[in-house]
Amino acid sequence: MTTHRERIQACLNGETPDCTPIALWRHFPVDDQTPEGLAASTLHFQEIYDFDIVKVTPASSFAVKDWGADDQWTGDAEGSRRYVKRVIHSPADWEKLRPLDPASPHLAGQLYCLRLLRKRLAPETPIIQTIFNPLSQAKNLAGNDTLLAHLRDYPEAVMKGLEVIAKTTARFIAAARETGIDGIFYAIQHAQAEVMELNDYKTFALPYDQQTLEAARGLWCNMLHLHGKGIFFSLLRLFNFQIVNWHDRETYPSLAEAQTLFKGTLCGGLRQNTLVLGDPVQVREEADDALRQTNGQRFILGTGCVVPITAAHGNLMAAVKSARGAKTEPPR
């Protein structure tokens, strides 16, 4: 049988795999507050659906709690937690940040989670760790309004903080590599026209992205996630990712357009809302349309972001069956 690793590698190489690769991921609220809980829930999810990539999805706060930020679970449909304590309030606070060691409690906890997963998953199942880019972490430390205001009025102070965040994140990626991960899922949240101008992103974020991503160089399964609408897809030319993921059903470019812009592998095709509010036939229709757009080449079936925790099991199974080539039965 073709292994998950072989299927993904065939896809990345532009070869025709035995069937369409599929990768879906979700948050595990409450369970994600301990390394053991997140590992157990991630394993259980994988045992049910047998995806071709296991994307590890901790709460975003894992990266910033060691600086003093805090969050709580309030029932968000995507499984995200709400920040209840920020670290950055005044411009001077950016300059107080100090680089964290991967042995810091919450970073170390996530590394332990990765070691548990690598030990318990088959060696041929790729694992990728979620990494929030420095600007996204800065947003979580300050709140987005404060971050954008400080970027406008005190850019030098913010950039000193971003330098510290980038150094810390690079150190964490280097430590994560030692656990046996196959790549990172690099989440960028500000590269969208509704949030900032492209030139501003290139000034305030890109240098720290590039600094951070040096630590991921050489990993074979790195995926870039461009979050939101009106995304700056052109940034792909400035990075070196094997896979890109974005809300292709909700914003430019479509999958078909993206194949003319990016020579790597695309991941998407399914709406989050379809997995929640649709039925198996609608899921299959979206999957089939995605395959038509891409001709099944350099394509991984997925969503534009996390699978909401309210998504129906039957819809997730329909997505898996679509990828594996099995028939999806209509709802009764």
C-alpha positions in Angstrom: 0.0 0.0 0.0 1.1 3.6 -0.6 2.0 5.3 2.6 0.9 8.8 3.6 4.5 10.0 3.1 4.8 8.5 -0.3 1.4 9.9 -1.4 2.4 13.5 -0.2 5.8 13.2 -1.7 4.4 12.1 -5.1 2.0 15.1 -5.0 4.9 17.5 -4.2 6.9 16.0 -7.0 4.1 16.6 -9.5 3.5 12.9 -9.9 0.1 11.3 -9.9 -0.6 9.7 -6.5 -2.7 6.6 -6.1 -5.5 8.8 -4.8 -6.0 12.5 -3.8 -4.1 13.3 -0.6 -6.3 14.8 2.2 -5.4 16.9 5.2 -8.0 18.3 7.6 -7.2 19.7 11.1 -9.1 21.2 14.0 -8.7 22.7 17.5 -9.2 20.6 20.6 -10.4 23.1 23.2 -9.9 22.1 26.8 -7.8 19.1 25.7 -5.2 21.4 24.3 -4.3 22.7 27.7 -1.9 19.9 28.4 0.6 18.2 26.1 -0.8 14.8 26.8 -4.4 16.0 26.1 -3.5 17.6 22.8 -1.5 14.6 21.7 -4.3 12.1 22.7 -7.0 14.1 20.9 -4.8 14.6 17.8 -4.1 10.8 17.7 -7.8 10.0 18.1 -8.8 12.3 15.3 -6.2 10.7 13.1 -7.3 7.2 14.0 -10.8 8.0 12.8 -10.0 9.7 9.5 -6.5 8.6 8.5 -5.4 11.9 7.0 -2.2 12.1 4.9 -0.7 14.9 7.0 -1.2 15.3 10.8 -1.2 19.0 11.4 -0.7 19.7 15.1 -3.0 22.5 16.2 -2.3 23.9 19.7 -4.0 27.0 21.1 -2.2 30.0 19.7 -1.3 31.0 23.2 1.3 28.2 23.5 3.8 30.6 21.8 3.1 33.6 24.1 2.1 32.3 27.5 5.7 32.2 28.6 5.8 36.0 28.1 2.7 36.3 30.4 -0.3 36.3 28.0 -3.3 34.3 29.0 -6.5 33.1 27.3 -9.7 31.2 28.1 -12.1 28.9 26.4 -15.5 30.6 25.7 -17.1 28.2 23.2 -15.9 29.6 19.9 -17.1 27.4 17.0 -13.7 27.1 15.5 -12.3 26.0 18.8 -10.1 29.1 19.4 -9.6 30.6 22.8 -10.2 34.3 23.8 -7.3 36.3 25.1 -8.0 37.7 28.6 -4.5 39.0 29.5 -2.2 41.0 27.2 1.4 41.7 27.8 1.9 44.8 25.6 0.1 48.0 26.6 2.6 50.9 26.0 5.2 51.3 23.3 7.9 50.7 25.8 6.6 47.2 26.6 7.9 46.0 23.2 11.4 46.7 24.3 11.0 44.8 27.5 10.5 41.4 25.7 13.4 39.0 26.0 14.0 35.9 23.9 12.6 32.7 25.3 14.4 29.4 25.5 12.6 26.3 24.1 12.8 24.9 27.6 10.4 27.6 28.8 7.3 25.8 30.3 4.7 26.2 27.6 7.1 25.9 24.6 8.6 22.8 26.3 5.1 21.4 26.7 4.4 21.7 23.0 7.7 20.0 22.2 6.7 17.1 24.6 3.4 16.9 22.7 5.3 16.5 19.4 7.5 13.8 20.9 4.4 11.9 22.0 2.9 12.1 18.6 6.1 11.1 16.8 6.4 8.1 19.1 2.8 7.0 18.6 2.2 7.7 15.0 3.5 5.5 12.2 6.9 6.8 11.0 5.4 7.2 7.5 2.7 9.6 8.6 4.0 13.2 8.2 3.6 15.6 11.1 3.6 19.4 10.8 3.7 21.8 13.7 1.7 25.0 13.7 3.9 28.1 13.9 2.3 31.6 14.2 4.5 34.2 12.4 6.0 36.9 14.6 3.4 39.6 13.6 0.6 37.2 14.6 2.2 36.5 17.9 2.6 40.3 18.4 -1.1 40.6 17.8 -1.7 38.1 20.6 0.6 39.9 23.0 -0.9 43.3 22.4 -4.3 42.9 20.7 -4.7 43.8 17.1 -5.8 47.4 17.6 -2.9 48.2 19.9 -0.5 46.5 17.5 -1.6 48.4 14.5 -1.6 51.7 16.4 1.9 51.1 17.7 3.1 50.1 14.2 1.8 53.5 12.9 3.1 55.7 15.7 6.0 53.8 17.2 7.3 51.4 14.5 10.9 51.2 15.9 9.7 50.0 19.3 7.4 47.3 17.7 10.2 46.1 15.4 12.5 45.6 18.4 9.8 43.3 19.9 9.3 41.5 16.5 13.1 40.8 16.5 12.8 39.1 19.9 9.7 37.1 18.8 11.4 36.0 15.6 14.5 34.8 17.5 12.4 32.9 20.0 10.3 31.3 17.2 13.4 30.2 15.3 14.8 28.6 18.4 11.5 26.7 18.9 11.4 25.5 15.3 15.0 24.2 15.7 14.0 22.3 18.8 10.8 21.0 17.1 12.9 19.6 14.3 14.7 17.4 16.8 11.3 15.8 17.7 11.1 14.4 14.2 8.5 16.7 12.6 8.3 16.7 8.8 7.5 20.4 8.4 5.7 23.4 9.8 2.4 25.0 9.2 3.3 28.7 9.0 0.3 30.9 9.8 0.2 34.5 8.5 -2.8 36.6 9.6 -1.9 40.1 8.5 -1.1 39.6 4.8 -4.6 40.7 3.7 -5.7 44.0 2.2 -8.4 44.6 4.9 -5.7 44.7 7.6 -2.7 46.4 6.1 -1.0 47.5 2.8 1.3 45.1 1.0 4.2 47.5 1.4 3.6 47.8 5.1 3.6 44.0 5.4 6.9 43.8 3.5 8.3 46.4 5.9 7.0 45.2 9.3 6.5 41.5 8.8 8.5 40.0 6.0 12.0 40.5 7.4 11.0 38.6 10.6 9.2 35.9 8.6 12.4 35.3 6.6 14.5 35.3 9.8 12.1 32.8 11.4 11.8 30.5 8.4 15.6 30.0 8.2 15.1 27.5 11.0 12.7 25.5 8.8 14.9 25.4 5.8 15.4 21.8 4.6 12.2 20.4 6.0 10.3 18.6 3.2 6.7 19.3 4.1 6.3 23.0 5.0 2.9 24.6 4.4 2.1 28.3 4.3 -1.3 29.4 5.5 -2.5 32.9 4.3 -5.4 33.7 6.5 -8.3 36.0 5.5 -9.7 37.7 2.4 -7.9 39.8 -0.1 -4.6 38.0 0.7 -1.3 39.0 -0.7 -0.7 35.8 -2.7 2.2 37.3 -4.4 4.2 36.9 -1.2 4.7 33.3 -2.2 7.5 34.4 -4.6 9.5 35.6 -1.6 9.2 32.3 0.4 10.1 28.7 -0.2 7.1 26.6 0.8 6.2 23.3 -0.7 2.4 23.8 0.0 0.1 26.8 0.3 -3.3 26.9 2.0 -5.8 29.7 2.0 -9.6 30.4 1.9 -9.7 29.6 -1.8 -13.6 29.4 -1.8 -13.9 32.9 -0.3 -11.1 35.0 -1.8 -8.8 35.3 -4.8 -7.2 33.3 -6.2 -9.3 30.3 -7.0 -7.5 26.9 -7.1 -7.4 27.1 -10.9 -5.9 30.6 -10.9 -3.4 29.7 -8.1 -2.0 26.9 -10.2 -0.9 29.5 -12.8 0.8 31.6 -10.0 2.4 28.9 -7.8 4.4 25.9 -9.0 4.1 24.1 -5.6 1.2 22.2 -4.1 -2.2 23.7 -3.2 -4.3 22.6 -0.2 -7.9 23.5 0.0 -11.2 23.1 -1.9 -13.7 22.7 0.9 -15.6 25.5 2.6 -15.7 25.4 6.4 -19.4 26.2 6.2 -20.1 23.2 4.0 -18.5 20.9 6.5 -20.8 22.4 9.2 -24.0 23.2 7.4 -23.9 21.0 4.3 -24.4 17.3 3.8 -22.2 14.6 2.4 -23.4 15.1 -1.2 -22.5 18.8 -1.1 -19.1 18.0 0.4 -18.5 15.6 -2.5 -19.5 18.2 -5.0 -17.0 20.7 -3.7 -14.3 18.1 -3.6 -15.1 17.0 -7.2 -15.0 20.7 -8.3 -11.6 21.2 -6.7 -10.3 18.2 -8.5 -11.6 19.5 -11.8 -9.9 22.9 -11.1 -6.6 21.3 -10.4 -6.8 18.2 -12.6 -5.8 16.4 -9.5 -2.2 17.6 -9.8 -0.2 19.1 -7.0 -3.3 19.2 -4.9 -4.2 18.2 -1.3 -7.9 18.3 -0.4 -8.5 20.4 2.7 -10.3 23.5 4.0 -9.2 27.1 4.0 -8.6 27.0 7.7 -9.4 24.8 10.7 -12.4 22.5 10.6 -15.0 23.9 13.0 -15.5 21.7 16.0 -19.2 21.6 15.1 -18.5 19.9 11.7 -20.5 16.7 11.3 -18.7 13.3 11.3 -20.6 12.3 8.2 -19.3 15.3 6.3 -15.7 14.6 7.3 -16.1 11.0 6.2 -17.5 12.3 2.9 -14.4 14.4 2.4 -12.2 11.3 3.1 -14.2 9.1 0.8 -14.0 11.8 -1.9 -10.2 11.8 -1.6 -10.0 8.1 -1.6 -12.3 7.7 -4.6 -15.2 6.0 -2.7 -18.8 6.7 -3.4 -20.6 9.2 -1.1 -24.2 8.2 -0.4 -27.0 10.9 -0.3 -28.5 11.7 3.0 -31.7 9.8 3.9 
